[in-house]
Amino acid sequence: MHELGIVFYVIDQVEALAKKNHAKKVVGLTIEIGEVSSVIPSYFKECYDWAIKKTDHMKECELTMVIVKGISYCQKCKKTYGTVEHGRKCPYCGSDDTYLLTGSDVSIRDIKVT
Ligand SMILES: [Zn+2]
């Protein structure tokens, strides 16, 4: 389950931010999960709930997950399309000269501290 590694990575970053800002507690965390990031939100949440118990600042931190749609760009016809629906092949012109614009990352959008 590679979600656990990502959870630890996110928690490390949030804990570092909390320390830097002299926060007593982090009470809310919003993360963006890309639709094609290979992170399964329900696994992520499970790992998160377990992992925060061991942190200094995040024991009561509420997690909000925002799913970012996977969007690909076709270099041949310059159109964008949904990656999950169509994969690497452009649905407009059939080219596979495409790349992912958004939806591959997991990132911290916002934290709430007290
Ligand atoms: Zn195309």
Backbone and ligand atoms as CSV (ligand in chain L), in Angstrom:
chain,resi,resn,atom,element,x,y,z
A,1,MET,N,N,0.847,-1.197,0.000
A,1,MET,CA,C,0.000,0.000,0.000
A,1,MET,C,C,0.883,1.247,0.000
A,2,HIS,N,N,1.075,1.860,-1.161
A,2,HIS,CA,C,2.015,2.989,-1.211
A,2,HIS,C,C,1.391,4.282,-0.685
A,3,GLU,N,N,0.084,4.260,-0.442
A,3,GLU,CA,C,-0.574,5.424,0.156
A,3,GLU,C,C,0.105,5.817,1.464
A,4,LEU,N,N,0.547,4.822,2.228
A,4,LEU,CA,C,1.142,5.100,3.533
A,4,LEU,C,C,2.382,5.982,3.389
A,5,GLY,N,N,3.206,5.700,2.405
A,5,GLY,CA,C,4.392,6.516,2.154
A,5,GLY,C,C,4.012,7.958,1.842
A,6,ILE,N,N,2.968,8.109,1.055
A,6,ILE,CA,C,2.519,9.457,0.677
A,6,ILE,C,C,1.924,10.177,1.884
A,7,VAL,N,N,1.181,9.426,2.712
A,7,VAL,CA,C,0.624,10.001,3.937
A,7,VAL,C,C,1.750,10.528,4.829
A,8,PHE,N,N,2.793,9.732,5.015
A,8,PHE,CA,C,3.920,10.168,5.854
A,8,PHE,C,C,4.590,11.396,5.275
A,9,TYR,N,N,4.710,11.411,3.958
A,9,TYR,CA,C,5.332,12.544,3.284
A,9,TYR,C,C,4.503,13.822,3.510
A,10,VAL,N,N,3.186,13.708,3.340
A,10,VAL,CA,C,2.285,14.858,3.542
A,10,VAL,C,C,2.340,15.317,4.999
A,11,ILE,N,N,2.289,14.366,5.930
A,11,ILE,CA,C,2.311,14.702,7.355
A,11,ILE,C,C,3.626,15.406,7.726
A,12,ASP,N,N,4.738,14.922,7.198
A,12,ASP,CA,C,6.033,15.567,7.454
A,12,ASP,C,C,6.010,17.024,7.025
A,13,GLN,N,N,5.450,17.260,5.849
A,13,GLN,CA,C,5.399,18.631,5.334
A,13,GLN,C,C,4.510,19.520,6.191
A,14,VAL,N,N,3.354,18.979,6.609
A,14,VAL,CA,C,2.421,19.763,7.425
A,14,VAL,C,C,3.020,20.036,8.804
A,15,GLU,N,N,3.662,19.031,9.383
A,15,GLU,CA,C,4.301,19.207,10.692
A,15,GLU,C,C,5.406,20.276,10.608
A,16,ALA,N,N,6.159,20.253,9.541
A,16,ALA,CA,C,7.223,21.247,9.361
A,16,ALA,C,C,6.633,22.648,9.233
A,17,LEU,N,N,5.532,22.761,8.485
A,17,LEU,CA,C,4.842,24.050,8.343
A,17,LEU,C,C,4.325,24.534,9.692
A,18,ALA,N,N,3.766,23.626,10.470
A,18,ALA,CA,C,3.212,23.967,11.783
A,18,ALA,C,C,4.312,24.496,12.694
A,19,LYS,N,N,5.466,23.820,12.683
A,19,LYS,CA,C,6.586,24.250,13.517
A,19,LYS,C,C,7.092,25.618,13.091
A,20,LYS,N,N,7.228,25.791,11.787
A,20,LYS,CA,C,7.729,27.047,11.237
A,20,LYS,C,C,6.823,28.217,11.625
A,21,ASN,N,N,5.520,27.964,11.662
A,21,ASN,CA,C,4.556,29.028,11.978
A,21,ASN,C,C,4.204,29.079,13.459
A,22,HIS,N,N,4.924,28.323,14.270
A,22,HIS,CA,C,4.677,28.255,15.708
A,22,HIS,C,C,3.231,27.940,16.039
A,23,ALA,N,N,2.635,27.060,15.281
A,23,ALA,CA,C,1.241,26.684,15.514
A,23,ALA,C,C,1.167,25.670,16.654
A,24,LYS,N,N,0.114,25.777,17.448
A,24,LYS,CA,C,-0.084,24.800,18.516
A,24,LYS,C,C,-0.642,23.509,17.955
A,25,LYS,N,N,-1.634,23.681,17.103
A,25,LYS,CA,C,-2.314,22.520,16.545
A,25,LYS,C,C,-2.685,22.769,15.092
A,26,VAL,N,N,-2.674,21.703,14.318
A,26,VAL,CA,C,-3.232,21.789,12.972
A,26,VAL,C,C,-4.598,21.120,13.040
A,27,VAL,N,N,-5.643,21.882,12.728
A,27,VAL,CA,C,-6.998,21.347,12.891
A,27,VAL,C,C,-7.661,20.970,11.568
A,28,GLY,N,N,-7.052,21.387,10.473
A,28,GLY,CA,C,-7.642,21.045,9.181
A,28,GLY,C,C,-6.584,20.962,8.105
A,29,LEU,N,N,-6.755,19.997,7.230
A,29,LEU,CA,C,-5.827,19.818,6.117
A,29,LEU,C,C,-6.640,19.505,4.865
A,30,THR,N,N,-6.392,20.269,3.810
A,30,THR,CA,C,-7.033,19.972,2.527
A,30,THR,C,C,-5.952,19.535,1.550
A,31,ILE,N,N,-6.121,18.353,0.990
A,31,ILE,CA,C,-5.162,17.921,-0.024
A,31,ILE,C,C,-5.883,17.664,-1.336
A,32,GLU,N,N,-5.146,17.856,-2.403
A,32,GLU,CA,C,-5.652,17.570,-3.738
A,32,GLU,C,C,-5.083,16.233,-4.177
A,33,ILE,N,N,-5.972,15.355,-4.609
A,33,ILE,CA,C,-5.528,14.050,-5.099
A,33,ILE,C,C,-5.888,13.954,-6.577
A,34,GLY,N,N,-4.885,13.794,-7.389
A,34,GLY,CA,C,-5.108,13.668,-8.825
A,34,GLY,C,C,-5.814,12.357,-9.138
A,35,GLU,N,N,-6.741,12.443,-10.078
A,35,GLU,CA,C,-7.535,11.283,-10.487
A,35,GLU,C,C,-6.650,10.155,-11.023
A,36,VAL,N,N,-5.531,10.509,-11.640
A,36,VAL,CA,C,-4.624,9.494,-12.181
A,36,VAL,C,C,-3.304,9.444,-11.406
A,37,SER,N,N,-3.357,9.803,-10.122
A,37,SER,CA,C,-2.151,9.809,-9.299
A,37,SER,C,C,-1.846,8.431,-8.725
A,38,SER,N,N,-2.768,7.489,-8.890
A,38,SER,CA,C,-2.658,6.131,-8.355
A,38,SER,C,C,-2.891,6.068,-6.852
A,39,VAL,N,N,-3.290,7.183,-6.239
A,39,VAL,CA,C,-3.667,7.163,-4.829
A,39,VAL,C,C,-5.162,6.914,-4.728
A,40,ILE,N,N,-5.538,5.931,-3.920
A,40,ILE,CA,C,-6.950,5.636,-3.703
A,40,ILE,C,C,-7.394,6.380,-2.447
A,41,PRO,N,N,-8.330,7.343,-2.613
A,41,PRO,CA,C,-8.701,8.201,-1.472
A,41,PRO,C,C,-9.099,7.443,-0.210
A,42,SER,N,N,-9.838,6.351,-0.320
A,42,SER,CA,C,-10.268,5.647,0.892
A,42,SER,C,C,-9.077,5.012,1.625
A,43,TYR,N,N,-8.093,4.515,0.881
A,43,TYR,CA,C,-6.867,3.988,1.505
A,43,TYR,C,C,-6.084,5.109,2.160
A,44,PHE,N,N,-6.024,6.231,1.432
A,44,PHE,CA,C,-5.297,7.376,1.946
A,44,PHE,C,C,-5.864,7.800,3.285
A,45,LYS,N,N,-7.209,7.886,3.350
A,45,LYS,CA,C,-7.895,8.301,4.577
A,45,LYS,C,C,-7.610,7.330,5.724
A,46,GLU,N,N,-7.633,6.040,5.423
A,46,GLU,CA,C,-7.356,5.015,6.437
A,46,GLU,C,C,-5.945,5.168,7.009
A,47,CYS,N,N,-4.971,5.304,6.125
A,47,CYS,CA,C,-3.576,5.476,6.552
A,47,CYS,C,C,-3.429,6.760,7.346
A,48,TYR,N,N,-4.102,7.798,6.876
A,48,TYR,CA,C,-4.023,9.104,7.517
A,48,TYR,C,C,-4.522,9.034,8.959
A,49,ASP,N,N,-5.710,8.433,9.138
A,49,ASP,CA,C,-6.311,8.347,10.477
A,49,ASP,C,C,-5.393,7.624,11.458
A,50,TRP,N,N,-4.672,6.643,10.952
A,50,TRP,CA,C,-3.764,5.883,11.784
A,50,TRP,C,C,-2.485,6.683,12.061
A,51,ALA,N,N,-1.970,7.329,11.035
A,51,ALA,CA,C,-0.665,7.992,11.132
A,51,ALA,C,C,-0.687,9.266,11.979
A,52,ILE,N,N,-1.817,9.998,11.965
A,52,ILE,CA,C,-1.833,11.268,12.705
A,52,ILE,C,C,-1.763,11.069,14.218
A,53,LYS,N,N,-2.121,9.881,14.692
A,53,LYS,CA,C,-2.061,9.616,16.138
A,53,LYS,C,C,-0.638,9.741,16.671
A,54,LYS,N,N,0.332,9.574,15.797
A,54,LYS,CA,C,1.734,9.600,16.214
A,54,LYS,C,C,2.385,10.958,16.005
A,55,THR,N,N,1.602,11.940,15.559
A,55,THR,CA,C,2.194,13.244,15.276
A,55,THR,C,C,2.110,14.166,16.494
A,56,ASP,N,N,2.864,15.273,16.444
A,56,ASP,CA,C,2.839,16.251,17.534
A,56,ASP,C,C,1.675,17.223,17.404
A,57,HIS,N,N,1.389,17.648,16.185
A,57,HIS,CA,C,0.439,18.752,15.985
A,57,HIS,C,C,-0.867,18.346,15.321
A,58,MET,N,N,-0.958,17.121,14.840
A,58,MET,CA,C,-2.075,16.794,13.939
A,58,MET,C,C,-3.055,15.753,14.469
A,59,LYS,N,N,-3.027,15.532,15.773
A,59,LYS,CA,C,-3.862,14.459,16.323
A,59,LYS,C,C,-5.361,14.638,16.041
A,60,GLU,N,N,-5.804,15.913,15.981
A,60,GLU,CA,C,-7.228,16.158,15.710
A,60,GLU,C,C,-7.436,16.842,14.363
A,61,CYS,N,N,-6.515,16.657,13.490
A,61,CYS,CA,C,-6.576,17.352,12.206
A,61,CYS,C,C,-7.554,16.654,11.259
A,62,GLU,N,N,-8.527,17.444,10.818
A,62,GLU,CA,C,-9.550,16.883,9.940
A,62,GLU,C,C,-9.100,16.950,8.480
A,63,LEU,N,N,-9.223,15.830,7.809
A,63,LEU,CA,C,-8.747,15.719,6.428
A,63,LEU,C,C,-9.872,15.979,5.424
A,64,THR,N,N,-9.601,16.855,4.465
A,64,THR,CA,C,-10.519,17.044,3.341
A,64,THR,C,C,-9.768,16.693,2.069
A,65,MET,N,N,-10.366,15.856,1.253
A,65,MET,CA,C,-9.714,15.458,0.010
A,65,MET,C,C,-10.472,16.024,-1.181
A,66,VAL,N,N,-9.741,16.690,-2.053
A,66,VAL,CA,C,-10.336,17.250,-3.265
A,66,VAL,C,C,-9.755,16.471,-4.440
A,67,ILE,N,N,-10.627,15.910,-5.247
A,67,ILE,CA,C,-10.144,15.129,-6.384
A,67,ILE,C,C,-9.944,16.054,-7.586
A,68,VAL,N,N,-8.740,16.006,-8.137
A,68,VAL,CA,C,-8.427,16.827,-9.313
A,68,VAL,C,C,-8.551,15.951,-10.555
A,69,LYS,N,N,-9.370,16.410,-11.485
A,69,LYS,CA,C,-9.624,15.618,-12.687
A,69,LYS,C,C,-8.360,15.462,-13.537
A,70,GLY,N,N,-8.172,14.287,-14.084
A,70,GLY,CA,C,-7.051,14.044,-14.996
A,70,GLY,C,C,-7.361,14.619,-16.370
A,71,ILE,N,N,-6.541,15.565,-16.818
A,71,ILE,CA,C,-6.736,16.195,-18.128
A,71,ILE,C,C,-5.469,16.010,-18.968
A,72,SER,N,N,-5.653,15.501,-20.175
A,72,SER,CA,C,-4.518,15.354,-21.091
A,72,SER,C,C,-4.612,16.360,-22.232
A,73,TYR,N,N,-3.453,16.658,-22.816
A,73,TYR,CA,C,-3.368,17.617,-23.913
A,73,TYR,C,C,-2.811,16.907,-25.142
A,74,CYS,N,N,-3.480,17.119,-26.264
A,74,CYS,CA,C,-3.026,16.512,-27.519
A,74,CYS,C,C,-2.169,17.511,-28.279
A,75,GLN,N,N,-0.925,17.129,-28.576
A,75,GLN,CA,C,-0.006,18.051,-29.252
A,75,GLN,C,C,-0.340,18.187,-30.731
A,76,LYS,N,N,-1.067,17.214,-31.252
A,76,LYS,CA,C,-1.355,17.237,-32.682
A,76,LYS,C,C,-2.523,18.178,-33.000
A,77,CYS,N,N,-3.668,18.001,-32.282
A,77,CYS,CA,C,-4.828,18.850,-32.584
A,77,CYS,C,C,-5.052,19.922,-31.526
A,78,LYS,N,N,-4.164,19.995,-30.525
A,78,LYS,CA,C,-4.181,21.051,-29.498
A,78,LYS,C,C,-5.449,21.068,-28.644
A,79,LYS,N,N,-6.092,19.915,-28.531
A,79,LYS,CA,C,-7.277,19.858,-27.680
A,79,LYS,C,C,-6.951,19.161,-26.360
A,80,THR,N,N,-7.820,19.389,-25.369
A,80,THR,CA,C,-7.668,18.683,-24.097
A,80,THR,C,C,-8.836,17.724,-23.930
A,81,TYR,N,N,-8.594,16.664,-23.155
A,81,TYR,CA,C,-9.649,15.669,-22.937
A,81,TYR,C,C,-9.428,14.958,-21.610
A,82,GLY,N,N,-10.449,14.254,-21.127
A,82,GLY,CA,C,-10.377,13.526,-19.862
A,82,GLY,C,C,-9.508,12.288,-19.978
A,83,THR,N,N,-8.479,12.218,-19.143
A,83,THR,CA,C,-7.514,11.121,-19.213
A,83,THR,C,C,-8.120,9.787,-18.790
A,84,VAL,N,N,-8.958,9.828,-17.760
A,84,VAL,CA,C,-9.539,8.579,-17.251
A,84,VAL,C,C,-10.420,7.925,-18.320
A,85,GLU,N,N,-11.165,8.762,-19.059
A,85,GLU,CA,C,-12.080,8.236,-20.067
A,85,GLU,C,C,-11.340,7.712,-21.299
A,86,HIS,N,N,-10.240,8.379,-21.692
A,86,HIS,CA,C,-9.642,8.086,-22.990
A,86,HIS,C,C,-8.198,7.614,-22.955
A,87,GLY,N,N,-7.545,7.679,-21.800
A,87,GLY,CA,C,-6.163,7.214,-21.720
A,87,GLY,C,C,-5.210,8.084,-22.521
A,88,ARG,N,N,-4.221,7.455,-23.153
A,88,ARG,CA,C,-3.174,8.217,-23.855
A,88,ARG,C,C,-3.597,8.647,-25.256
A,89,LYS,N,N,-4.673,8.038,-25.759
A,89,LYS,CA,C,-5.054,8.287,-27.143
A,89,LYS,C,C,-6.074,9.418,-27.231
A,90,CYS,N,N,-5.783,10.421,-28.048
A,90,CYS,CA,C,-6.681,11.561,-28.217
A,90,CYS,C,C,-7.995,11.101,-28.848
A,91,PRO,N,N,-9.160,11.437,-28.222
A,91,PRO,CA,C,-10.447,11.002,-28.766
A,91,PRO,C,C,-10.861,11.817,-30.001
A,92,TYR,N,N,-10.191,12.932,-30.275
A,92,TYR,CA,C,-10.571,13.780,-31.412
A,92,TYR,C,C,-9.860,13.374,-32.693
A,93,CYS,N,N,-8.557,13.124,-32.586
A,93,CYS,CA,C,-7.805,12.832,-33.820
A,93,CYS,C,C,-7.106,11.473,-33.780
A,94,GLY,N,N,-7.170,10.786,-32.651
A,94,GLY,CA,C,-6.586,9.447,-32.580
A,94,GLY,C,C,-5.082,9.417,-32.356
A,95,SER,N,N,-4.470,10.580,-32.208
A,95,SER,CA,C,-3.025,10.651,-31.994
A,95,SER,C,C,-2.685,10.188,-30.572
A,96,ASP,N,N,-1.493,9.601,-30.413
A,96,ASP,CA,C,-1.073,9.310,-29.040
A,96,ASP,C,C,0.082,10.235,-28.634
A,97,ASP,N,N,0.215,11.313,-29.365
A,97,ASP,CA,C,1.199,12.342,-29.031
A,97,ASP,C,C,0.572,13.290,-28.007
A,98,THR,N,N,0.363,12.759,-26.804
A,98,THR,CA,C,-0.383,13.502,-25.780
A,98,THR,C,C,0.393,13.498,-24.473
A,99,TYR,N,N,0.105,14.448,-23.638
A,99,TYR,CA,C,0.687,14.390,-22.290
A,99,TYR,C,C,-0.306,14.889,-21.247
A,100,LEU,N,N,-0.034,14.496,-20.024
A,100,LEU,CA,C,-0.917,14.793,-18.921
A,100,LEU,C,C,-0.714,16.234,-18.449
A,101,LEU,N,N,-1.806,16.998,-18.372
A,101,LEU,CA,C,-1.715,18.370,-17.874
A,101,LEU,C,C,-1.911,18.428,-16.367
A,102,THR,N,N,-2.987,17.849,-15.895
A,102,THR,CA,C,-3.282,17.860,-14.465
A,102,THR,C,C,-3.791,16.483,-14.043
A,103,GLY,N,N,-3.743,16.245,-12.728
A,103,GLY,CA,C,-4.352,15.028,-12.203
A,103,GLY,C,C,-3.376,13.941,-11.818
A,104,SER,N,N,-2.055,14.237,-11.894
A,104,SER,CA,C,-1.107,13.179,-11.549
A,104,SER,C,C,-0.481,13.372,-10.165
A,105,ASP,N,N,-0.793,14.474,-9.505
A,105,ASP,CA,C,-0.105,14.785,-8.253
A,105,ASP,C,C,-0.995,14.651,-7.028
A,106,VAL,N,N,-0.322,14.557,-5.896
A,106,VAL,CA,C,-0.975,14.737,-4.611
A,106,VAL,C,C,-0.320,15.956,-3.996
A,107,SER,N,N,-1.103,16.968,-3.654
A,107,SER,CA,C,-0.479,18.155,-3.077
A,107,SER,C,C,-1.344,18.778,-1.983
A,108,ILE,N,N,-0.656,19.523,-1.127
A,108,ILE,CA,C,-1.343,20.188,-0.018
A,108,ILE,C,C,-1.930,21.491,-0.540
A,109,ARG,N,N,-3.233,21.668,-0.366
A,109,ARG,CA,C,-3.838,22.910,-0.823
A,109,ARG,C,C,-3.893,23.937,0.304
A,110,ASP,N,N,-4.194,23.452,1.511
A,110,ASP,CA,C,-4.497,24.391,2.586
A,110,ASP,C,C,-4.364,23.692,3.936
A,111,ILE,N,N,-3.847,24.418,4.935
A,111,ILE,CA,C,-3.915,23.893,6.290
A,111,ILE,C,C,-4.504,24.948,7.227
A,112,LYS,N,N,-5.189,24.464,8.257
A,112,LYS,CA,C,-5.780,25.354,9.243
A,112,LYS,C,C,-5.105,25.098,10.578
A,113,VAL,N,N,-4.589,26.152,11.198
A,113,VAL,CA,C,-3.866,25.975,12.456
A,113,VAL,C,C,-4.508,26.807,13.570
A,114,THR,N,N,-4.181,26.440,14.797
A,114,THR,CA,C,-4.633,27.278,15.918
A,114,THR,C,C,-3.412,27.689,16.721
L,1,ZN,ZN,ZN,-5.819,15.138,-30.976
